Amino acid sequence: MSRILFTAAAGALAMYFLDPQGGRRRRVRTRDKAERVARGMRDAYDVTLRDTRHRAMGIKAIGRRILRRGGVDDGTLAGRVRAALGRYVSHPHAIEVTVNEGEVGLAGPILAHEVPAFMKAVKRVPGVRRVSNQLVVHKEAGNVSSLQGGVPRRGERFELLQDNWSPAARLAVGTVGFALLLRGGILWRLGGAALIARAITNLDFATLIGTGAPEHGIEVQKTICVNAPVEQVFGFWADYENFPHFMSKVRDVHVAGNRSHWVVRGPAGMDVEWTSELVNMEPNSVIEWRSTPDSEVKHAGEVCFEPTDDGGTRVSVRLCYVPPAGAFGHAVASLFGADPKSEMDADLMRMKSMIETGRAPHDAAQPT
């Protein structure tokens, strides 16, 4: 039975790559992907080696600090406190840090919910003898200019509980996964395979199997300039029923209020459907959408429109999605050319041509 399956698989691959019409293009594309993977592996090796070396130096420095007696100079202590700032405060640039013989002075605006954890972290910094708290606490950012924007911080967390792992951590987890693969039992092997996949992709387990949030999945960003005023380009995008006329996979779009139902041709010619809801629309500026919870493909995205100096429009598209079966499904689909990263460029070029010439492309899903 296994010999029959192997022969069938070999025959299918031969037909796929030796096809007189598309075989040459498929071989070239496969070779390019292999070269890209090889370059990525070389880069990953260099980054992992550098990260491991730096961590070893850090462990050595911690050991010297534990064994060394005496105080810490003010410059070193200020650096340690500023490092804690970046882990606990969303606006570290707004806080002024001064150090004088182990006494740390803190001044500047800070959000109220960040104060307790941050003060505890500062007091735990090795070398801190006393903390002078002159912080100005705000319940909300309000009109304080230095508290605008910023990125919420979760504090110091165990590395394997974070969303993104460092190269050294991924190497350690991948090594453990490989050891579990060699252990024997089916459960050990499944666990080892899961750890290896997590280490290689640096994606959380929910995203790997297709149950994670779109923001944590696969991201695509593209920008294109269209020789047309921003009002015309925005109006074209705001009418979703235009999409089947310039996109190669979108077969049908039905709009009802702020929701739209999409039918898209997926891998092996199978239709994939989902429902999206409009999150935000600012005329001639931005369109944001998100799939509904019951959709087959979880995704979210935005399109930004910016007028250019020559009267045209710069269109920036950002798409985050979790395909069916997660990253594994994405990897399988990309082998057959069903990769949004490689198809969006062609779709945007068709969109540009359609707006500038007024003629719908012949290779769209629904040419007119």
N, C-alpha and C positions, 0 to 999 in steps of 0.2 A: 504493500500500500504506500509506504513512504517513497519507494522508488517511482511509483506512478505520479505522486504529488510533485516530487522533485523534477521529473521530466516535464510535467505540465507547466510548472513554474518557469523552468528554463526555456521552454518553447514560447511562453507568453512574453518573457523578457526579450527573447530574440526577435519576435514580431514587433515589439514596441521600439527597439533600438535599430533594427535593420529595415524598417518600413521604407520603401523607396521614396515616399513623399515627405514624410516628416522625420525619418530616422536620423538624418544628418543633423538637423536642428536639435533633436533630443540628445544626441550624443555630445554635441558641443555644449549644450546647457548642463548636462550632467558633469562634463569635465570641468566647467566653470564652477559648479557648486562644490566639486571635490577640491579644487584649488582654494576656494574660499574657506572651506572647512579646515584645510591644512594650515592656511594662514592664521585662522582663528585659534587653532590648537597651539601654534608656535607663540602667538601673543599670550594665550592663557598660561602657557608654561613660564614665560618671562614674568608675567604679573604675579603668579603664584609663588615663584621663587623669591621675588623681591618682597612680597608680603610676609612670607615665612621668615626671611632674614630679618626684617624689621621687627617682627614679633619676638624673635629670639633676642634681639638687642633690647627690646622693652623689658622682657623677663629678667635679663641680666641687670638692667638698670634698677628694677624693683628690688632684686636681691642685694645690690650694693647699698640701696637706700635703707633697707632693713638692717643691714649689718653696720652701717655707718652711724656713728653717734654725732650729736651736735645739731644745730639748727639748719634752716634752709635760707639761702639768700633771697632777698626780696624779689628779684627778677624772676627766679624760678618759681617762687610761690605765686606770683601774679599770673604766670603762664598756666599753672595748674588750675587756678580759680577760673580763668577765662575758658579753659577747656570744659569745666563743669557748666559754665554759662551756655555753651553751645549745645549741651545735652538736655538742659532743663528749661531754657528760656527761649521763647519764640522770637524775641527781638534783642539778641545779645549786644548789638551795637549801641543800644540805648542806655546801657548800664556802664558806669565808670567804676573801675577797680583801682584802688590804691593799696599799697602794702608798706607797712613800716614796722620792722622788727617783729614779724609774725602777726601783727594786727592788720586785719583786712577791712578796708572801708568800701562800702557799696553805696552808690548813689545813682539816681536816675529813675525814670518811670518803668513800671512793671505791671503786668496783669495780675489781679488778685489770686486767681486759681494757681498761679505758678510759684507763688512765694513760699508756701510750706515746704514743698519738695526741694526747691532750690536752696533754701537756707540750711536744711539738713545736709544737702550735698556739700555745701561750702564748709560747714563745720567738720565734715568727715575728711576734707582734703588734708593729707599729711603736711604738717608744718604750721597749720593755722592754730594760733593760740587764742585769738579773740576776734569777734566779728562786730564791726560798727555798722549798724543798719540805718541808712539814711534814704532808703528807697521810697519813692512816691508811688503808692499803690492805687491802681485804677481797676474798677470792676469791669469796665469795657474800654475798648480803644478810643471810642468817641472821636473827638477832634484832635487828639494828641498825634502830631505828625510822626513822631518816632515809633509809635505803636501801630502804624498802618501796615497792612500786608503781613509778612512773616510766615513762618512755617511752624505749626504746632509740634512740640517736642514731647516725647514719651518718657524722657529720662533714661537712665542707664538700665539696659535690659540684657539678659543673657543672650549671647550672640545667636544661638540656634533658635531663639524665640522671635528673632527679628525677621522682617520680610526679605531683606537682602543679606546674604551671607558673604563674608570676606573670602578671598581666594584660598587662604589657609584653612578656613573652616570647611569649605567645599572639598578640599583635598582630603581632610581628615574623615569627613562623612563618607566620601566616595570610597576611601580605603576600607572603612568599616563595612560598607555595602558590598564591596567585592569579596571581603572575607565571609560575609553571610551567604553569598552566592555559592561559595565553595564548601559550605558547611554540610549541605545535603538536603534536609527536609524541605517540603514545598513551602511551608510558612516562612522558613528562614530565607529561601530564595526569593519569595515575593517581597519580603521586607528588604532584602538586599537590593533587588531591582528598583524598589521605590526610592531607597536612599541614593542610589546611583543617579536615577533620573532627577531627583531633587538637586543633587550636587552639580550635575552637568548643566541643567537649564537655569538654575537659580530662581525657579518659580515655586511658589508654595504648592502643597499637595492638592488643595482645592482647585487651583488653576490647571494643574496637570491632568486632572480627571474631568474638568469641565464644569465645576460647580462653584468656582470663585467669582468674585465681583469683576466686572469688565475692566475697572481701573487697574487691576492687578494682573491682567492678562497680556495679550500680545498687542503692541502699539504700532501704529503706522502713521507717519507724518509726511505730508507732501505739500509743495507750494508750486503754483504756476501763475503766470501773468497772462491776462486776457486783454486783447486790444478792443475794449468796450467799456463804456462808463459803468461805474459801480452800481447805479440804479438798475441797469439792464441785467447785469450779471446776478445781482441779488434776486431780482424778480424771477430769473430763470431757475435758480436753485430753490426758491421758495415754493415753486410749483413742482411737487414731487413727481407728478405724472410725466414730466420731461425725462426722468431718469432712464426708463427703458429705451429711449430714443438715442442715448449716447453711451450707455453702459452695456457691456457685452453679456453680463450674467443676470441683470435685473429684468425679469420677464414681465412683471406686472406690479403696479402700485395702486392701491385703492385708498383714498383719503376720506376720513370721517371726523370732522372737527379737528382736535389737536392730535389725533391718532392716525396712523397710516399702516396699512397691512401690505407687506412686501412678499413677493414670490421670486426666488432667486434660484438659478440653475447651479447646483452644487456638483461635487465630484461624481463621476460616472453618469452624469446626466440626470441625477436625482434632484427633485425640487426641494428646496429648503424654505420654510416660511417663518416669518416673525412679525410682531407688531411693535411699532415704535411710537413713542409719545413725545411731543414737543416740550422741551424743558425751558427754553429761553429763545426769544427772537427779538432782535433789535434791528429795525429797518436799516438796510444798507451797511450793516456792521457785523452781525454774528447770528448764526443759527445753531442751537444746541438741541440734541435729542438723546433719548435713552430707550432701550428696549424694555418692554413690559416683563414682569416676572415670569409669565407663562410662555415666553418665546423660546424657540429652539436654540437660537443663537443669542447669547447675552452680549450686548455691546453698548457702547456710548460713544458719542462723537460731537465734534463741533466744526463749523466752517466759519472762518473769519474773512471779511472783505475789507480791503484797504485800497483807496484810490492812489494811483501812481502819478508822478509829475507829468507824464505825457498823456494824461487823460484815460489811461487804462485802469485795470483792476488787478490787484494781487490777491489771489485766492489761496488760503492756507487751510488744509484739511488735516484734522487729527482724529484718528479712529482707534478706539480700544475695544477689543473683543475677546471672548472666550469661545472658540469653536466647539461643536459637538465632539465629545471625547477629549476635550481639553487640548493641551499641547501635543499629545500623542496624535489626536485626530488632525491637528494642523500639520504635523510632520508628514503624515501619510498623504494628506490632500496635496501638499506642496510637491510631492513626487509626480503627481499627475497634472501639474500646472494650475491647480485651484488654489493659488496663493494670492490673497488680496494685496500683499506687498508688491508683487510683480505685475498685477493686473491694474492697480490704481493709476499707474503712470499712463497706460494706454487709454483708460477711461477719461482721464483728465485731458488728454490730447484731443480725444473725440469731442469732449465738451467745449474746449477752446475753439476747435474748428467749426462746430455747429453754431456757436454764438457769433463768431466773426464772419462766417460766410452765409449763415441762414439755411444751410443744407444739412440734413441729418446724415450721419455716416451710414454706409451700407452694411457695416459689420456689427452694428448694435443689435441688442436682443430684439428690438422691434423697430426696424428701419421704416422710415416713412417716405 
